[in-house]
């Protein structure tokens, strides 16, 4: 079986289990109120599946962390080469998108960005987890941001699983902010990003190669506008905030159903 076929099979299997996972998760969370959370300065590690997910999912909150004086490090779990048949074209695309990420990072004032060499995350969960162990031990974050475990993309689910494994292995204590990209979550917290919403949109558009055929900027800000309705504010980013132990319980459930 080819790598692409295996990746597709894993994607379908995980999507097949998502409904049961959501039902079980909802029983634990549907009565949890969504609260507005202020951004406090700290050391923030962001695990982004691809170049641009960090800006789409939590870019407004990261801008507020910038303004609050937080130290932010972003790791990109994949090099965006997956699904491109020509190795030469794949390399060019990867280099172009990394260049876009670097321009965004300079405006966000990230401490650093680290691209990992994996074509996809779902086939490299163990290696990704190993790298994240080293990252956490080196950077010593107070908060970790990653995709919600059932976000509707196989690489996004793999990133959440890798974060869960890494934090468990080293006994990391802190809050994990699970953000939404390809599908909405049942959030228990939100951050008011009204003051930086326009800047977030501009940053998403800096990923020009990503929005040639899909207007991620308009769609994302629409979701942020919707998330703001509950709090009577213009724009918000929603998160499921949990401990490392809680994240591990969720990813274990998704991985075994």
C-alpha positions in Angstrom: 0.0 0.0 0.0 1.4 3.4 -1.0 2.0 6.1 1.6 -0.8 8.2 0.2 -3.3 5.3 0.3 -2.3 4.5 3.9 -2.7 8.1 4.9 -6.2 8.2 3.2 -7.2 4.9 5.0 -6.1 6.3 8.4 -8.0 9.5 7.7 -11.2 7.6 6.9 -10.9 5.3 9.9 -10.5 8.2 12.3 -13.3 10.2 10.7 -15.5 7.1 11.1 -15.0 7.1 14.9 -15.4 10.9 15.3 -19.2 10.8 15.9 -18.8 8.3 18.8 -16.0 10.3 20.2 -18.0 13.6 20.1 -20.9 12.0 21.9 -18.7 10.9 24.7 -16.9 14.2 24.9 -20.1 16.1 24.8 -21.4 14.3 27.9 -18.4 15.7 29.8 -18.4 19.2 28.4 -21.7 20.4 27.1 -22.6 22.1 30.4 -19.3 23.8 30.7 -19.8 27.5 30.1 -17.7 29.3 27.5 -15.8 32.0 29.4 -13.7 34.9 28.1 -10.1 34.4 29.0 -7.6 37.3 29.2 -4.2 36.8 27.7 -1.4 36.7 30.2 2.3 36.9 29.3 4.1 33.6 29.4 6.1 31.1 27.4 3.9 29.8 24.6 4.6 26.7 22.4 2.4 26.3 19.3 2.3 23.0 17.5 1.0 23.8 14.0 0.2 21.0 11.6 1.0 23.1 8.5 2.3 26.5 7.6 -0.8 28.9 8.3 -2.7 26.8 10.8 -1.1 28.8 13.7 -2.5 32.0 12.2 -5.9 30.6 11.2 -6.6 28.8 14.5 -5.1 31.1 17.1 -3.5 34.0 15.3 -5.5 36.7 17.1 -4.5 35.2 20.5 -0.9 35.0 19.4 -1.0 38.7 18.4 -2.3 39.5 21.9 0.5 37.4 23.4 3.0 39.5 21.3 1.5 42.7 22.7 1.6 41.2 26.2 5.3 40.4 25.9 5.0 36.6 25.7 7.8 34.5 24.3 6.3 32.4 21.5 7.8 29.5 19.7 6.1 27.7 16.8 6.9 24.3 15.4 5.4 23.1 12.1 4.8 19.4 12.2 4.9 19.0 8.4 6.7 20.5 5.4 3.5 20.7 3.3 4.9 18.4 0.6 2.4 15.6 1.1 0.1 14.9 -1.9 2.4 16.5 -4.5 3.6 13.9 -6.9 6.7 15.7 -8.3 9.5 15.9 -5.7 10.8 19.0 -7.4 7.5 20.8 -7.3 6.9 19.6 -3.7 10.2 21.1 -2.6 9.4 24.4 -4.3 6.0 24.6 -2.6 7.5 23.8 0.7 10.1 26.5 0.4 7.6 29.1 -0.7 5.3 28.4 2.2 8.1 28.4 4.7 9.1 31.8 3.3 5.5 33.0 3.9 5.6 31.6 7.4 8.8 33.5 8.1 7.3 36.8 7.0 4.3 36.2 9.3 6.6 35.2 12.1 8.5 38.4 11.8 5.3 40.4 12.3 4.2 38.2 15.1 7.6 38.5 16.7 7.9 34.8 17.4 11.0 33.8 19.3 11.6 31.1 16.6 9.8 28.9 14.2 10.9 25.3 13.5 9.9 23.4 10.4 10.0 19.6 10.9 10.9 17.4 7.9 7.8 15.2 7.8 5.6 15.1 4.7 2.6 14.4 6.9 2.0 13.9 10.6 -0.3 10.9 10.7 2.4 8.5 9.6 5.0 10.1 11.9 3.2 10.4 15.2 5.9 8.7 17.2 8.7 10.7 15.7 6.7 13.9 16.1 6.1 13.1 19.7 9.8 12.5 20.3 10.6 15.9 18.8 8.0 17.6 21.0 9.5 16.0 24.1 12.8 17.7 23.3 11.0 20.9 22.4 9.1 21.1 25.7 12.2 20.2 27.7 14.2 22.9 25.9 11.6 25.7 25.7 9.8 25.1 29.0 6.4 26.5 27.9 3.8 27.6 30.4 1.1 27.1 27.7 0.9 24.8 24.7 -1.4 25.4 21.7 -2.4 22.6 19.4 -5.3 21.5 17.2 -8.4 20.1 18.8 -8.2 16.3 18.8 -11.1 15.8 16.4 -10.3 18.6 14.0 -11.3 17.2 10.6 -7.9 16.6 9.2 -5.7 13.6 9.8 -2.6 15.6 10.4 -4.4 17.9 12.8 -5.6 14.9 14.8 -2.0 13.4 14.8 -0.6 16.7 16.2 -3.0 16.6 19.2 -2.1 12.9 19.8 1.6 13.7 19.6 1.3 16.6 22.1 -0.7 14.3 24.4 2.0 11.7 24.3 4.9 14.1 24.8 3.4 15.9 27.7 2.5 12.7 29.4 6.0 11.3 28.9 7.7 14.1 30.7 5.0 15.0 33.2 4.5 18.5 31.8 2.1 20.6 33.9 0.3 23.5 32.3 -2.7 24.4 30.2 -3.2 23.2 26.6 -5.3 25.4 24.3 -6.9 23.3 21.6 -7.9 25.5 18.7 -10.2 24.9 15.7 -9.2 25.0 12.0 -11.1 22.6 9.7 -14.0 21.9 12.1 -15.5 23.6 15.0 -15.0 22.4 18.6 -17.1 22.5 21.7 -15.1 25.2 23.4 -14.9 26.0 27.1 -13.1 29.4 26.7 -12.8 32.2 24.2 -10.4 35.1 23.7 -11.6 38.5 22.6 -9.5 39.3 19.5 -11.5 42.3 18.3 -8.6 44.7 18.6 -6.4 42.6 16.4 -8.9 41.0 14.0 -7.9 43.1 11.0 -4.3 42.3 11.6 -5.1 38.6 11.8 -6.9 38.8 8.5 -3.9 40.5 6.9 -1.6 37.9 8.2 -3.7 35.0 6.8 -3.6 36.7 3.5 0.2 36.8 3.7 0.0 33.1 3.1 -0.7 33.9 -0.5 0.0 30.4 -1.9 -2.6 29.0 0.5 -5.5 31.3 -0.5 -5.2 31.1 -4.2 -8.2 28.8 -4.5 -9.8 29.1 -1.0 -10.4 32.3 0.9 -9.3 31.2 4.3 -9.2 34.8 5.6 -12.8 35.6 5.0 -14.0 32.2 6.3 -11.8 32.3 9.4 -12.9 35.8 10.4 -16.5 34.8 9.8 -16.0 32.0 12.4 -14.4 34.4 14.8 -17.3 36.8 14.3 -19.7 34.0 15.1 -17.7 33.0 18.2 -18.0 36.6 19.4 -21.8 36.7 19.3 -22.1 34.8 22.6 -20.1 37.5 24.4 -21.5 40.4 22.5 -18.1 41.3 21.1 -17.0 41.6 17.5 -14.5 38.8 17.2 -13.3 35.9 19.4 -11.2 32.8 19.0 -12.6 29.7 20.8 -10.6 27.0 22.5 -11.0 23.9 24.5 -8.6 24.4 27.3 -7.5 21.4 29.3 -4.7 19.8 31.2 -2.2 17.4 29.7 -4.0 14.5 31.4 -7.4 15.5 29.9 -5.9 15.8 26.5 -4.4 12.3 26.8 -7.8 10.9 27.8 -9.4 12.4 24.7 -6.7 11.3 22.3 -6.7 7.8 23.8 -10.4 7.6 23.2 -10.2 8.8 19.6 -7.3 6.4 18.9 -9.0 3.3 20.2 -12.7 3.6 19.1 
